[in-house]
Amino acid sequence: LLILLAAAFDSRLRVVTYEVPTEKLTEGLRLAVLTDLHSCAYGEGQRELLDAVEAQAPDAVMLAGDIVDDVLPQENAWTVVSALAERMPCFYVTGNHEWWSGEAERICEEMESLGVTVLRGESELLSLPGGSVQICGIDDPDSGESGDQLARAGSLIQEDAFTILLAHRPEEIQAYLRYSFDLILSGHAHGGQ
């Protein structure tokens, strides 16, 4: 039990790389997916995390929920988000901990004030030299809105674009698969899926 608890609360930084082939893009697209940061500290000024993201040279950052914790002070989360949003496009969906904090609406407003695109059943189209990328997103199920948001996001899919669904909970995969997203990015299980 102690080993399982230690693994569940392990906040060490890990960089994992995946390659997803597609014929919808003629040039590569690099995404950094950050999830389940839980307002943890990653060195002075969050440098360890920020340096790791910048080293990947992403075209955009996907913030897949639980960036802000419901118990820990939020300062570390805002340090990361504000620094990333100044340098590159960032997209955010809520996780369960944002809802458990009772401040999910305020957190979404703060994200937007920092220049982050908050996706709540909407989509954003990125026109890149290699093609179009459509990023859709939904709130965590604890919002009570994720089902309606998923249907709305699914109805917005542009078949000629490479479509991404950003959704915090991977266990909802069967619902996500009812739509023709090309890539689904999730968090929640601490590691990113």
Protein Blocks (a to p, Z undefined) as FASTA:
>chain_A
ZZmmmmmmpcbdcddddddddfkbcbdcdddddehklopaebehhlmmmmmmmmnopabd
cdeejkbcckbccklmmmmmmmmmmmoccdddddfklmmnopmmmmmmmmmmnopacdeh
iacddddfkbccdddddddfklopmmmmmmmmmmmpcfkbccddddfblmlmmmmmmpcc
fbdcdehjonoZZ
